[in-house]
Amino acid sequence: MNLLQMPYLAIVLLLGVAGVLYGIIKTILTPEWHKGIWFAGTGTVLTVLALLLCAGWNNTAYYPSLADLQSSLTIANSSSSFFTLKVMSYVSLLVPFVLAYIFYAWRSLDLHKITSDDVTGNDHSY
């Protein structure tokens, strides 16, 4: 029901799943193609984001109660105070910086491929 009520989340979820599948299938079927991690990684981020937003928005219970449905936990009634929500929103603003750092680190590691000379030519190789 949530994905029907929030079609933009359904689109993000479908794009994420398509990205993961494209990255995996293209990498398996084309041995010389090594860019699948970018599609699969971006697709994973989009898929998880859509699932978390689906649980957070639309007053969705992420921990439903079997005894009393009105007592199910949602973001609104499980947060202890406005201060907690404010701190969580500030911390969530750091997510793009973490993703940018992962992109930067992965890219810098991918710039220089390791060779057999790197492994055998150095006494400090592991």
C-alpha positions in Angstrom: 0.0 0.0 0.0 2.8 2.4 0.8 4.4 2.0 -2.6 1.0 2.7 -4.2 0.5 5.8 -2.1 4.0 7.0 -2.7 4.8 6.2 -6.4 8.1 8.1 -6.3 9.4 5.6 -3.8 8.3 2.7 -6.1 10.2 4.3 -8.9 13.4 4.7 -6.7 13.0 1.1 -5.6 12.6 -0.2 -9.2 15.6 1.9 -10.3 17.7 0.5 -7.5 16.8 -3.1 -8.1 17.4 -2.6 -11.9 20.8 -1.1 -11.2 21.8 -4.0 -9.0 20.6 -6.6 -11.5 22.3 -4.7 -14.4 25.6 -4.5 -12.6 25.6 -8.2 -11.7 24.3 -9.6 -15.0 26.5 -7.3 -17.2 29.6 -8.2 -15.1 28.9 -11.9 -15.3 28.1 -12.0 -19.1 30.9 -9.6 -20.2 34.2 -10.7 -18.6 36.2 -7.7 -19.8 33.7 -5.2 -18.3 34.6 -4.2 -14.8 32.2 -1.3 -14.1 29.4 -3.4 -12.5 30.2 -2.2 -9.0 29.1 1.3 -9.8 25.7 0.2 -11.0 25.3 -2.4 -8.3 26.5 0.0 -5.6 24.3 2.8 -6.7 21.4 0.4 -7.0 22.0 -0.9 -3.5 21.9 2.6 -2.1 18.7 3.5 -3.9 17.0 0.2 -2.9 17.9 0.6 0.8 17.0 4.3 0.7 13.5 3.4 -0.7 12.9 0.7 1.9 13.9 2.9 4.8 11.9 5.8 3.5 8.9 3.5 3.0 9.2 2.6 6.7 9.7 6.2 7.8 7.1 8.0 5.8 3.4 7.7 5.6 3.1 6.8 9.4 4.1 3.2 8.7 4.6 0.9 11.6 8.1 -0.5 11.5 7.5 -2.7 14.5 3.8 -3.8 14.4 2.1 -5.0 17.6 0.0 -8.2 17.3 -1.9 -7.5 20.6 -2.9 -3.9 19.8 -2.4 -2.4 16.4 -2.6 1.2 17.8 0.5 0.4 19.9 2.7 -0.4 16.9 5.9 1.6 16.8 6.3 4.3 14.2 9.0 6.9 13.8 6.7 9.5 15.4 5.8 7.6 18.5 9.1 5.8 19.1 11.2 9.0 19.1 11.7 10.2 22.6 11.6 13.9 21.9 11.8 16.6 19.3 15.5 16.9 20.2 16.1 13.2 19.1 14.4 13.9 15.8 16.5 17.0 15.3 19.7 15.2 16.0 18.7 12.2 13.8 18.0 14.7 10.9 21.4 16.4 11.3 23.2 13.0 11.3 21.2 11.9 8.2 22.6 14.9 6.4 26.1 13.3 6.7 25.1 10.3 4.5 25.9 12.1 1.2 29.4 12.9 2.6 29.9 9.3 3.6 28.9 8.1 0.2 31.1 10.7 -1.5 34.1 9.5 0.6 33.4 5.9 -0.3 33.3 6.9 -4.0 36.5 8.9 -3.7 38.3 6.1 -1.8 37.2 3.4 -4.2 38.1 5.5 -7.2 41.6 6.2 -5.9 42.1 2.5 -5.2 41.0 1.7 -8.7 43.3 4.2 -10.4 46.4 2.0 -10.1 45.9 -1.7 -10.7 48.2 -4.1 -8.7 50.6 -6.1 -10.8 52.6 -9.2 -10.2 55.8 -7.0 -9.9 54.2 -5.1 -7.0 53.7 -8.4 -5.1 57.0 -10.2 -5.9 59.4 -7.3 -6.3 59.0 -5.9 -2.7 60.2 -7.4 0.6 57.2 -5.8 2.3 54.6 -7.4 0.1 51.9 -9.4 1.9 
